[in-house]
Amino acid sequence: MPLLPSLAFNLADFLEYLKKLLLGKTWGFSSFEYPQTVQRFIIEAFPHSFYRFLLIFLISFCLLAPFLLLKAKKKEMNKDYSELSFFLRMASKRIKKQALLAALPGQALLWSFFSPAIFLILLFLEAKFEIQGLGNLITTAHSWNDMPLLYGSLVCCILFTLLLLLFSVFFLFLRSVLLRK
């Protein structure tokens, strides 16, 4: 059901709706009638994008992660402490295990920064090829000149991307802590 572009709505009303939504924890049961439909459209479109994001992320992780981990392990094996361990005649399996453990934080950091890029590329693909999801919702809202739907979809995209980047910062913090030990 298309939204009517003639409905009066502006950014101040949308920000007021977001304030009531987040501070009042109404989650769609506020006194604003039109933003509830905006929220309903976004809630219907977001799961399609999220499930596709998870599927693409898991497929790329399963295909690329072993290769990248083995490459990082080989790089760690060429470092000075691994060569010193070989020189001190430590067990070869133990040295390989240490190199693998040393490569894990870097790989976690790589994948945590790779995930927002996957989400944004997915949004562009949904918009370009008109696949049902949040990217298609953004282009539809833009073509209908429906500003509340456009604002809502962009806020949803920005919040999810910021959440993914927050995980990246967490892994960066975790990596700095693990390097000190």
N, C-alpha and C positions, 0 to 999 in steps of 0.2 A: 504494500500500500504506500504510494508515494506521499511524501510530506508536501504540504502546500508552501511554495516559496513566498507567498504573500503575508504569512504570519509575521507580525512585528516582534522582533527579538534583537537584542544587541549584546555586545560583549559584557557590559556591566550586569545585565540580567543573568548571563551565564555564569559569571564569576560569583554573583550572589547565590546562585543555585549551588555551585561547587562549595561555597562556604557553608551553606546549610547542610549540604550532603555530608561533608567531612566533619564538621564540628558537631552538628546535631545527630549524626549517624542515622539519618533517615533512610538512606539507601533506596531512594525512589518514591518515598511516601511523603514528600514535602508538599507545601501548598501550591507550588508552581505546577501547572498542568502540562505545559508544552515540554519542559525539560524532562518530564517523566518519559515521554515518547522518545526523546533523544537518548535517554539512558537505556530504554528498552531496545532501541535499534542497535546501540553499541554493544549491549550485553548479548544480543543475538548474533552479531557479527564477530565479536572477539573470540569466542571459542573456536570458530573455524580457523582463524588465523593462528591461534595458540596451538591447536592440535597439529596443524601443518608445520608450525615452527618446531614443535617437539619431534615430529617425524623426521623432518629434514636434519635437525641437529643430531638425532640419534643415528641416522644413516651415515652422515658425514663423520661423526665421531667413531662409529664402528669401522668405517673404511679407512680413515686417515690416522686415527689415534695409534694403532699398533706400529705403523710405519714411522710416524713422527717420534714415538717413544723410543723405538730402536735406534733411530738416528741420533736422538739426544743422548741415549745411553752410550753409543759409540763415541760421541763427542766428549762425554764425561770420562770415558775410559782413556782418552788421550791426554787428560790433564795430569799435572805433576804428581798429585797425591796417588793416583792410580799407578803411575809408573814407579813411584817410590814403594808402593805396596808390592808390586811385582818384584822389585829389587830386594825387598825384605823377605821375599818368599812366603807371602801370605797365600792362602788358598784362593785359587782362581775363581771358584764359585762365589766366595765371599766378596771378592773385589767386584765381580759383575753385579752382585746384589746391591752393594753400596753405590755403584754407578747408577743402577736403576732407581734407587731411592733418591739419589741426588738429582735425577732428571725429572722426577714427578712434579715438584712444585712449579717448574718452568712450563711443563705441559698443562697443568691446571690453569696457570695464568694465561697461556695462549688460548685455551678453549673458552675461558671466561671472557676474554676480549673478542673472541670470534663470534660468540652467541648474539650480541646486539647487531653485529653486521649481518648475520643470517636473518634476523627478524626484519631489519630494514630492507634487505634485498627481497624478502618474501612479500613485504608490503608493496614494493614496486612491481613485482611480478603479478600480484593479485590485481593491482590497478591496471597494468598494461594489458593483461589477457582476460580481464573481467571475470576472475575467479571469485566465488563468493567468499567474503571475508572483510577485514577492516580496510585493506587497501582499496577494494572496490567501493566500499562505503564512502571513503574519502573522495574518490573521483565522482561518485554519484552526487554527493552533497555539493561538490564544487560546480558540477554541471547544472544542478537545480538552483544554484545560488542560495543554498540553505545553510546559513551561517551557524545556527546552533548545532546542527548535525556535524558540520565541519569542525567546529570548536571542540565538540565532545570527542570526536574520533581522534583528533590531533592530541588532545589531552591524554586520552587512553594510550595512544602510541608512545607519547613522551614519557608517561609514568612507567609503562612496561620496559621501555629502553633504559630508563634511569634505574629501575630495579635490577635489570641485568648488569648494568655498569656498577651497581652497588656490590653485586657478587664479585665483580672483577676487583674492586677495591679490597674486598674481604680476602680474596686470594692473594693479592699483592701484600697485604698485611701478614697473611699466613706465611707467605714465602719469605718475607723479611725476618719473621720470627724463627722459621726453620733454618735459615742460613746462619743465624747466630748460635745455634746449638751445635 
